[in-house]
């Protein structure tokens, strides 16, 4: 069986690019989620009389 190192290299590069893209996207989504949580807590303060 012959191994095509060129094909294996391309597959590894594509997999690495996919992992990097997913990590960057996750970090961006996490920042947006935290920003939304902080903004909503500032806009709607909790009323202690309700509890």
Residue, then its C-alpha position, 0 to 999 in steps of 0.5 A: x500500500x502506497x501512502x500519499x503524504x501530500x494528501x495526508x498533509x492536506x487533510x491534516x492542514x484542513x483539520x487543523x484549520x477547522x479546529x482553529x476556526x471553531x476555537x475562534x468562533x467559540x471565543x467570540x460567541x462566549x464574549x458576546x454571551x457574557x456581554x449580553x448577560x452583563x448588559x441585561x443585569x445593568x438594564x433590569x436591576x432586581x427589586x429586593x421587595x419582590x423577593 
